[in-house]
Amino acid sequence: MAVLFVDDDVDTVEELVELLQFRGLAVYGATRPEDALRMVLADPEIDSVVIDVRMPGMSGVELIRQLQAVLPEARPMRFFVATGHAYRSDLGLGEDGISIDGFFTKPLDVNGLIAALTVATNPRWVSR
């Protein structure tokens, strides 16, 4: 069980990955959505993704859309959105079956994020 944190700010990715690893979570980081897509497809241990909404090229919502389109149903994935620029209602979630498991505003509530990820990465959680 592992978490992928995706944000276009290198410092944010490095800081959060280090902090979450220190708290005992298996965490990887990516600064480009395209890299995140490749990482998820290559590593079946990644079962949760925390995604910034606004990134150059591909938005976080588009990354979720692409991952949900290519991942098999047998591989459940949890998606968490982190943003400092949008409200949940602005994201167009629910369209085309897009759904998320958590929404966090920046600056991130690290304890809240850790609590949500701990539940998501628990091998006993029930997939939808």
MODELLER restraints for C-alpha pairs under 7 A, 6 or more apart:
rsr = mdl.restraints
at = mdl.atoms
rsr.add(forms.Gaussian(group=physical.xy_distance, feature=features.Distance(at['CA:1:A'], at['CA:45:A']), mean=4.90, stdev=0.5))
rsr.add(forms.Gaussian(group=physical.xy_distance, feature=features.Distance(at['CA:1:A'], at['CA:46:A']), mean=5.87, stdev=0.5))
rsr.add(forms.Gaussian(group=physical.xy_distance, feature=features.Distance(at['CA:1:A'], at['CA:47:A']), mean=6.04, stdev=0.5))
rsr.add(forms.Gaussian(group=physical.xy_distance, feature=features.Distance(at['CA:1:A'], at['CA:121:A']), mean=5.68, stdev=0.5))
rsr.add(forms.Gaussian(group=physical.xy_distance, feature=features.Distance(at['CA:2:A'], at['CA:26:A']), mean=4.77, stdev=0.5))
rsr.add(forms.Gaussian(group=physical.xy_distance, feature=features.Distance(at['CA:2:A'], at['CA:27:A']), mean=5.67, stdev=0.5))
rsr.add(forms.Gaussian(group=physical.xy_distance, feature=features.Distance(at['CA:2:A'], at['CA:45:A']), mean=5.50, stdev=0.5))
rsr.add(forms.Gaussian(group=physical.xy_distance, feature=features.Distance(at['CA:2:A'], at['CA:46:A']), mean=4.40, stdev=0.5))
rsr.add(forms.Gaussian(group=physical.xy_distance, feature=features.Distance(at['CA:2:A'], at['CA:47:A']), mean=5.87, stdev=0.5))
rsr.add(forms.Gaussian(group=physical.xy_distance, feature=features.Distance(at['CA:2:A'], at['CA:48:A']), mean=6.64, stdev=0.5))
rsr.add(forms.Gaussian(group=physical.xy_distance, feature=features.Distance(at['CA:2:A'], at['CA:121:A']), mean=6.90, stdev=0.5))
rsr.add(forms.Gaussian(group=physical.xy_distance, feature=features.Distance(at['CA:3:A'], at['CA:26:A']), mean=6.16, stdev=0.5))
rsr.add(forms.Gaussian(group=physical.xy_distance, feature=features.Distance(at['CA:3:A'], at['CA:27:A']), mean=4.69, stdev=0.5))
rsr.add(forms.Gaussian(group=physical.xy_distance, feature=features.Distance(at['CA:3:A'], at['CA:28:A']), mean=6.27, stdev=0.5))
rsr.add(forms.Gaussian(group=physical.xy_distance, feature=features.Distance(at['CA:3:A'], at['CA:46:A']), mean=5.51, stdev=0.5))
rsr.add(forms.Gaussian(group=physical.xy_distance, feature=features.Distance(at['CA:3:A'], at['CA:47:A']), mean=6.29, stdev=0.5))
rsr.add(forms.Gaussian(group=physical.xy_distance, feature=features.Distance(at['CA:3:A'], at['CA:48:A']), mean=4.78, stdev=0.5))
rsr.add(forms.Gaussian(group=physical.xy_distance, feature=features.Distance(at['CA:3:A'], at['CA:49:A']), mean=5.61, stdev=0.5))
rsr.add(forms.Gaussian(group=physical.xy_distance, feature=features.Distance(at['CA:4:A'], at['CA:27:A']), mean=5.72, stdev=0.5))
rsr.add(forms.Gaussian(group=physical.xy_distance, feature=features.Distance(at['CA:4:A'], at['CA:28:A']), mean=4.80, stdev=0.5))
rsr.add(forms.Gaussian(group=physical.xy_distance, feature=features.Distance(at['CA:4:A'], at['CA:29:A']), mean=5.56, stdev=0.5))
rsr.add(forms.Gaussian(group=physical.xy_distance, feature=features.Distance(at['CA:4:A'], at['CA:46:A']), mean=6.61, stdev=0.5))
rsr.add(forms.Gaussian(group=physical.xy_distance, feature=features.Distance(at['CA:4:A'], at['CA:48:A']), mean=6.37, stdev=0.5))
rsr.add(forms.Gaussian(group=physical.xy_distance, feature=features.Distance(at['CA:4:A'], at['CA:49:A']), mean=4.74, stdev=0.5))
rsr.add(forms.Gaussian(group=physical.xy_distance, feature=features.Distance(at['CA:4:A'], at['CA:50:A']), mean=6.22, stdev=0.5))
rsr.add(forms.Gaussian(group=physical.xy_distance, feature=features.Distance(at['CA:5:A'], at['CA:13:A']), mean=6.71, stdev=0.5))
rsr.add(forms.Gaussian(group=physical.xy_distance, feature=features.Distance(at['CA:5:A'], at['CA:28:A']), mean=6.22, stdev=0.5))
rsr.add(forms.Gaussian(group=physical.xy_distance, feature=features.Distance(at['CA:5:A'], at['CA:29:A']), mean=4.81, stdev=0.5))
rsr.add(forms.Gaussian(group=physical.xy_distance, feature=features.Distance(at['CA:5:A'], at['CA:30:A']), mean=6.31, stdev=0.5))
rsr.add(forms.Gaussian(group=physical.xy_distance, feature=features.Distance(at['CA:5:A'], at['CA:49:A']), mean=5.90, stdev=0.5))
rsr.add(forms.Gaussian(group=physical.xy_distance, feature=features.Distance(at['CA:5:A'], at['CA:50:A']), mean=4.76, stdev=0.5))
rsr.add(forms.Gaussian(group=physical.xy_distance, feature=features.Distance(at['CA:5:A'], at['CA:51:A']), mean=6.14, stdev=0.5))
rsr.add(forms.Gaussian(group=physical.xy_distance, feature=features.Distance(at['CA:6:A'], at['CA:29:A']), mean=5.94, stdev=0.5))
rsr.add(forms.Gaussian(group=physical.xy_distance, feature=features.Distance(at['CA:6:A'], at['CA:30:A']), mean=4.89, stdev=0.5))
rsr.add(forms.Gaussian(group=physical.xy_distance, feature=features.Distance(at['CA:6:A'], at['CA:31:A']), mean=5.69, stdev=0.5))
rsr.add(forms.Gaussian(group=physical.xy_distance, feature=features.Distance(at['CA:6:A'], at['CA:33:A']), mean=6.86, stdev=0.5))
rsr.add(forms.Gaussian(group=physical.xy_distance, feature=features.Distance(at['CA:6:A'], at['CA:36:A']), mean=6.74, stdev=0.5))
rsr.add(forms.Gaussian(group=physical.xy_distance, feature=features.Distance(at['CA:6:A'], at['CA:50:A']), mean=6.07, stdev=0.5))
rsr.add(forms.Gaussian(group=physical.xy_distance, feature=features.Distance(at['CA:6:A'], at['CA:51:A']), mean=4.79, stdev=0.5))
rsr.add(forms.Gaussian(group=physical.xy_distance, feature=features.Distance(at['CA:6:A'], at['CA:52:A']), mean=6.11, stdev=0.5))
rsr.add(forms.Gaussian(group=physical.xy_distance, feature=features.Distance(at['CA:7:A'], at['CA:13:A']), mean=6.13, stdev=0.5))
rsr.add(forms.Gaussian(group=physical.xy_distance, feature=features.Distance(at['CA:7:A'], at['CA:30:A']), mean=6.63, stdev=0.5))
rsr.add(forms.Gaussian(group=physical.xy_distance, feature=features.Distance(at['CA:7:A'], at['CA:31:A']), mean=5.07, stdev=0.5))
rsr.add(forms.Gaussian(group=physical.xy_distance, feature=features.Distance(at['CA:7:A'], at['CA:51:A']), mean=6.33, stdev=0.5))
rsr.add(forms.Gaussian(group=physical.xy_distance, feature=features.Distance(at['CA:7:A'], at['CA:52:A']), mean=5.08, stdev=0.5))
rsr.add(forms.Gaussian(group=physical.xy_distance, feature=features.Distance(at['CA:8:A'], at['CA:31:A']), mean=4.43, stdev=0.5))
rsr.add(forms.Gaussian(group=physical.xy_distance, feature=features.Distance(at['CA:8:A'], at['CA:32:A']), mean=6.01, stdev=0.5))
rsr.add(forms.Gaussian(group=physical.xy_distance, feature=features.Distance(at['CA:8:A'], at['CA:55:A']), mean=5.82, stdev=0.5))
rsr.add(forms.Gaussian(group=physical.xy_distance, feature=features.Distance(at['CA:9:A'], at['CA:31:A']), mean=6.56, stdev=0.5))
rsr.add(forms.Gaussian(group=physical.xy_distance, feature=features.Distance(at['CA:10:A'], at['CA:31:A']), mean=6.19, stdev=0.5))
rsr.add(forms.Gaussian(group=physical.xy_distance, feature=features.Distance(at['CA:13:A'], at['CA:29:A']), mean=5.84, stdev=0.5))
rsr.add(forms.Gaussian(group=physical.xy_distance, feature=features.Distance(at['CA:17:A'], at['CA:27:A']), mean=5.83, stdev=0.5))
rsr.add(forms.Gaussian(group=physical.xy_distance, feature=features.Distance(at['CA:17:A'], at['CA:28:A']), mean=6.36, stdev=0.5))
rsr.add(forms.Gaussian(group=physical.xy_distance, feature=features.Distance(at['CA:17:A'], at['CA:29:A']), mean=6.34, stdev=0.5))
rsr.add(forms.Gaussian(group=physical.xy_distance, feature=features.Distance(at['CA:20:A'], at['CA:27:A']), mean=6.72, stdev=0.5))
rsr.add(forms.Gaussian(group=physical.xy_distance, feature=features.Distance(at['CA:21:A'], at['CA:27:A']), mean=6.05, stdev=0.5))
rsr.add(forms.Gaussian(group=physical.xy_distance, feature=features.Distance(at['CA:30:A'], at['CA:36:A']), mean=5.64, stdev=0.5))
rsr.add(forms.Gaussian(group=physical.xy_distance, feature=features.Distance(at['CA:33:A'], at['CA:58:A']), mean=6.26, stdev=0.5))
rsr.add(forms.Gaussian(group=physical.xy_distance, feature=features.Distance(at['CA:33:A'], at['CA:63:A']), mean=6.37, stdev=0.5))
rsr.add(forms.Gaussian(group=physical.xy_distance, feature=features.Distance(at['CA:37:A'], at['CA:67:A']), mean=6.77, stdev=0.5))
rsr.add(forms.Gaussian(group=physical.xy_distance, feature=features.Distance(at['CA:40:A'], at['CA:46:A']), mean=6.06, stdev=0.5))
rsr.add(forms.Gaussian(group=physical.xy_distance, feature=features.Distance(at['CA:47:A'], at['CA:76:A']), mean=6.82, stdev=0.5))
rsr.add(forms.Gaussian(group=physical.xy_distance, feature=features.Distance(at['CA:47:A'], at['CA:77:A']), mean=4.83, stdev=0.5))
rsr.add(forms.Gaussian(group=physical.xy_distance, feature=features.Distance(at['CA:47:A'], at['CA:78:A']), mean=6.18, stdev=0.5))
rsr.add(forms.Gaussian(group=physical.xy_distance, feature=features.Distance(at['CA:48:A'], at['CA:77:A']), mean=5.58, stdev=0.5))
rsr.add(forms.Gaussian(group=physical.xy_distance, feature=features.Distance(at['CA:48:A'], at['CA:78:A']), mean=4.47, stdev=0.5))
rsr.add(forms.Gaussian(group=physical.xy_distance, feature=features.Distance(at['CA:48:A'], at['CA:79:A']), mean=5.83, stdev=0.5))
rsr.add(forms.Gaussian(group=physical.xy_distance, feature=features.Distance(at['CA:48:A'], at['CA:120:A']), mean=6.90, stdev=0.5))
rsr.add(forms.Gaussian(group=physical.xy_distance, feature=features.Distance(at['CA:49:A'], at['CA:78:A']), mean=6.27, stdev=0.5))
rsr.add(forms.Gaussian(group=physical.xy_distance, feature=features.Distance(at['CA:49:A'], at['CA:79:A']), mean=5.04, stdev=0.5))
rsr.add(forms.Gaussian(group=physical.xy_distance, feature=features.Distance(at['CA:49:A'], at['CA:80:A']), mean=6.09, stdev=0.5))
rsr.add(forms.Gaussian(group=physical.xy_distance, feature=features.Distance(at['CA:50:A'], at['CA:79:A']), mean=6.09, stdev=0.5))
rsr.add(forms.Gaussian(group=physical.xy_distance, feature=features.Distance(at['CA:50:A'], at['CA:80:A']), mean=4.59, stdev=0.5))
rsr.add(forms.Gaussian(group=physical.xy_distance, feature=features.Distance(at['CA:50:A'], at['CA:81:A']), mean=5.68, stdev=0.5))
rsr.add(forms.Gaussian(group=physical.xy_distance, feature=features.Distance(at['CA:50:A'], at['CA:82:A']), mean=6.69, stdev=0.5))
rsr.add(forms.Gaussian(group=physical.xy_distance, feature=features.Distance(at['CA:51:A'], at['CA:60:A']), mean=5.60, stdev=0.5))
rsr.add(forms.Gaussian(group=physical.xy_distance, feature=features.Distance(at['CA:51:A'], at['CA:80:A']), mean=6.19, stdev=0.5))
rsr.add(forms.Gaussian(group=physical.xy_distance, feature=features.Distance(at['CA:51:A'], at['CA:81:A']), mean=4.95, stdev=0.5))
rsr.add(forms.Gaussian(group=physical.xy_distance, feature=features.Distance(at['CA:51:A'], at['CA:82:A']), mean=5.77, stdev=0.5))
rsr.add(forms.Gaussian(group=physical.xy_distance, feature=features.Distance(at['CA:52:A'], at['CA:60:A']), mean=5.58, stdev=0.5))
rsr.add(forms.Gaussian(group=physical.xy_distance, feature=features.Distance(at['CA:52:A'], at['CA:81:A']), mean=5.96, stdev=0.5))
rsr.add(forms.Gaussian(group=physical.xy_distance, feature=features.Distance(at['CA:52:A'], at['CA:82:A']), mean=4.80, stdev=0.5))
rsr.add(forms.Gaussian(group=physical.xy_distance, feature=features.Distance(at['CA:52:A'], at['CA:83:A']), mean=5.49, stdev=0.5))
rsr.add(forms.Gaussian(group=physical.xy_distance, feature=features.Distance(at['CA:53:A'], at['CA:59:A']), mean=5.58, stdev=0.5))
rsr.add(forms.Gaussian(group=physical.xy_distance, feature=features.Distance(at['CA:53:A'], at['CA:60:A']), mean=4.19, stdev=0.5))
rsr.add(forms.Gaussian(group=physical.xy_distance, feature=features.Distance(at['CA:53:A'], at['CA:61:A']), mean=6.31, stdev=0.5))
rsr.add(forms.Gaussian(group=physical.xy_distance, feature=features.Distance(at['CA:53:A'], at['CA:81:A']), mean=6.58, stdev=0.5))
rsr.add(forms.Gaussian(group=physical.xy_distance, feature=features.Distance(at['CA:53:A'], at['CA:82:A']), mean=6.46, stdev=0.5))
rsr.add(forms.Gaussian(group=physical.xy_distance, feature=features.Distance(at['CA:53:A'], at['CA:83:A']), mean=5.58, stdev=0.5))
rsr.add(forms.Gaussian(group=physical.xy_distance, feature=features.Distance(at['CA:54:A'], at['CA:60:A']), mean=6.31, stdev=0.5))
rsr.add(forms.Gaussian(group=physical.xy_distance, feature=features.Distance(at['CA:65:A'], at['CA:98:A']), mean=6.33, stdev=0.5))
rsr.add(forms.Gaussian(group=physical.xy_distance, feature=features.Distance(at['CA:76:A'], at['CA:127:A']), mean=6.07, stdev=0.5))
rsr.add(forms.Gaussian(group=physical.xy_distance, feature=features.Distance(at['CA:78:A'], at['CA:101:A']), mean=6.00, stdev=0.5))
rsr.add(forms.Gaussian(group=physical.xy_distance, feature=features.Distance(at['CA:78:A'], at['CA:120:A']), mean=6.75, stdev=0.5))
rsr.add(forms.Gaussian(group=physical.xy_distance, feature=features.Distance(at['CA:79:A'], at['CA:100:A']), mean=4.99, stdev=0.5))
rsr.add(forms.Gaussian(group=physical.xy_distance, feature=features.Distance(at['CA:79:A'], at['CA:101:A']), mean=5.41, stdev=0.5))
rsr.add(forms.Gaussian(group=physical.xy_distance, feature=features.Distance(at['CA:79:A'], at['CA:102:A']), mean=6.88, stdev=0.5))
rsr.add(forms.Gaussian(group=physical.xy_distance, feature=features.Distance(at['CA:80:A'], at['CA:100:A']), mean=5.83, stdev=0.5))
rsr.add(forms.Gaussian(group=physical.xy_distance, feature=features.Distance(at['CA:80:A'], at['CA:101:A']), mean=5.54, stdev=0.5))
rsr.add(forms.Gaussian(group=physical.xy_distance, feature=features.Distance(at['CA:80:A'], at['CA:102:A']), mean=4.57, stdev=0.5))
rsr.add(forms.Gaussian(group=physical.xy_distance, feature=features.Distance(at['CA:80:A'], at['CA:103:A']), mean=5.76, stdev=0.5))
rsr.add(forms.Gaussian(group=physical.xy_distance, feature=features.Distance(at['CA:81:A'], at['CA:102:A']), mean=6.27, stdev=0.5))
rsr.add(forms.Gaussian(group=physical.xy_distance, feature=features.Distance(at['CA:81:A'], at['CA:103:A']), mean=4.84, stdev=0.5))
rsr.add(forms.Gaussian(group=physical.xy_distance, feature=features.Distance(at['CA:81:A'], at['CA:104:A']), mean=6.01, stdev=0.5))
rsr.add(forms.Gaussian(group=physical.xy_distance, feature=features.Distance(at['CA:82:A'], at['CA:103:A']), mean=6.12, stdev=0.5))
rsr.add(forms.Gaussian(group=physical.xy_distance, feature=features.Distance(at['CA:82:A'], at['CA:104:A']), mean=4.68, stdev=0.5))
rsr.add(forms.Gaussian(group=physical.xy_distance, feature=features.Distance(at['CA:82:A'], at['CA:105:A']), mean=5.56, stdev=0.5))
rsr.add(forms.Gaussian(group=physical.xy_distance, feature=features.Distance(at['CA:82:A'], at['CA:106:A']), mean=6.54, stdev=0.5))
rsr.add(forms.Gaussian(group=physical.xy_distance, feature=features.Distance(at['CA:83:A'], at['CA:104:A']), mean=6.49, stdev=0.5))
rsr.add(forms.Gaussian(group=physical.xy_distance, feature=features.Distance(at['CA:83:A'], at['CA:105:A']), mean=4.97, stdev=0.5))
rsr.add(forms.Gaussian(group=physical.xy_distance, feature=features.Distance(at['CA:83:A'], at['CA:106:A']), mean=5.49, stdev=0.5))
rsr.add(forms.Gaussian(group=physical.xy_distance, feature=features.Distance(at['CA:84:A'], at['CA:105:A']), mean=5.40, stdev=0.5))
rsr.add(forms.Gaussian(group=physical.xy_distance, feature=features.Distance(at['CA:84:A'], at['CA:106:A']), mean=4.57, stdev=0.5))
rsr.add(forms.Gaussian(group=physical.xy_distance, feature=features.Distance(at['CA:93:A'], at['CA:99:A']), mean=5.80, stdev=0.5))
rsr.add(forms.Gaussian(group=physical.xy_distance, feature=features.Distance(at['CA:119:A'], at['CA:125:A']), mean=6.97, stdev=0.5))
